[in-house]
Amino acid sequence: MDEETGERVFNWERWKTLLGWTLFGLPRSNNAFKYMPTYRSLISYFVRRGHDAYNDPFRHFRQQKPWDIQLNTAYLLGLNWEYANQWQSLKDQENGIKAIDQAIKSGAMEGLVGNVTDKAGIQYICTLNSDMVPRDDFSDGFDFDQHVRLTLTDKAQSGSLLGVRFERRGK
């Protein structure tokens, strides 16, 4: 409601929601997906502007992200755009894993696992297979094994979780 005129008005967010729902059948409220079609992106395929606007039928501006192209094109063609959302989410996870890998290689994780946790009096719990530890990537003098608190193994009772060993019953 406009305070001066008393007229009912829509703010920009409500307009985008209304137009997306009316023109493209977009849900009025749905935050279930990180990547999803939006009114602004979909309308840009029909109302284009700029020098590069019509150079590529799938791209409405030069630096449009590939996930945005895939997702919106799938939506406009009536295909399952959720696959594009899932694919980009997997790519995000892959990038996160690469960032962690780079942090390990740069030595940043050494400080976290060792010095920082000791100073703060906290525990850092990380589980991994011993053959997957990137020992060659650690800096000289860093003793990974010094920070290992528990090694689980089936060889002895001392290597069992909480000191309890459960025997499997055979048939």
N, C-alpha and C positions, 0 to 999 in steps of 0.2 A: 504494500500500500504506500503510495507516495504521500509524504507528510504534508506537502504544500497543497496539492490538488485533490487529494483523497481518492485518486484513481488507482485502480489495481494495475501494477506494473510487474514485469518479470525482470529479474537480474540476469546477467549474461549466462550464468550456470544453468538457470532454469530454462532459458531460451534454447541453449544447446541440447538439453535433455528433451524438451518438447519437440524440437525440430528433428532430432535423431530418432525419436519414437515415431513421429508422424511420417517422415520421409523414408526412413530406412528400417523401421521396425526394431530399433535398438531398445533394449530394456530400459525402463525409466530409472532404475537403480540396480546396479549390479557391480559390486566390487570383488566378485569371486575370482577374477582373473587379473593378473598383473598386466598382461597385454591383451587388449581387446579393441574392437573397432570403435571409433568415436565419430560424432557428427562432423567435426571439423576435418578429420582426415577423409571421411567418405565423400563429403560434399566437394572436396578439392579435386576429385576425379571428374566432376561435372563442370565446375566453375574454376577454370585455371587462369593463372596470371603469371607474368614474368617471361623472360626470354626463352627459357628452357621448357616452358609449360607443355608443349606438345611434341617434344623430341622423342619421348618414350611413352607408350600407352599405359605402362604399369607404374610409372613414376611421375608424380605431380610436382616435385621439385628436386633439384640436382642432388642434394645431400640427404635424401630420404633413406632411412635405415632399411636394410633388407627385410627384417622381420615385419616392419610396417607395411611394406609393399605386399609381402606374402599374405599377411593377415587380412588386410583390407581387400585385396583382389579376391581372395577366397570368399570373403563375406559377400561381396558384390556379385560373384558368380554362383552364389548359393551353395558353396562347398563348406565343409566343416572347418571354420576358421580356428577352432579350438586346437587343432593339430599344430597350427603355426604358433599359438600361444605356448603349447607344451614344448615344441621344438626350441623356441627362444629361451624358455625356462631351463631346459637342459644345457643350452649354450652358456647361460649365466652360471649354472653350477660348474660347468667345465672351466670357465674363466676363473671362478673362485678357487677351484682346485689348483689351477696353474699359478694363481697368486700365492697360495700357500706353499706350493712347491718352490716358487721363486724366493719366498721368505726363508724357507729352509736353506736353500742354496746360498743366500746372501748372509746367513748367520743370524738373522733376526730372531729365529725361533730358539736359538741357543740361549739368548738372554732371557726369553720368556720362560723356558723350561727350567733354567738354572737359577740365575741371579735374582730375577724379579720375584719368582715364586718363593724363594728362600727369604728374601727381605720382607715380603708382605705376609709371610706366614701362612701361605695358602698352598693347596695342592693343585697341580695341573694333571689331569688324568687323560692319558692318550693310550689307545690300544692299537697295536699294529703287529703284524707278523715280523719276526726277527729277520727274515730274509728280505724284507721290504725297507729296512732302515737304511737311509742314504749315507752311510758312514763316510764315503769318499768325499761327500760335499761339506762335511763339518770342517771348521777351521782347525789348524794345528793346536794341539793342547786341550781340545774339548773332549772330555771323557763322557760319552753318552751313557755307558753302563753305570756310572756313578749316580745317575739320576733315575735309574730303574728301581722301583720299589718292590715289584712283584713280577715274577715270570711264571706264567701258567704253563704247566707241562703235565703229561700223563705218566711220566717216568717215576714220580714219587709222590707220596701224600703231601709233602711240603709244597709241591707245585700246584696243589688244588686250591680252588677258590674258597676262602674262609676256613681252610684246613679240613674240609669235608670232602670225602671221595665217595661218589655213588657208583656202585658196581652195576653193570648191566646184567640182567638176567637173560640167559639164553633159553631157547625153546627146547 
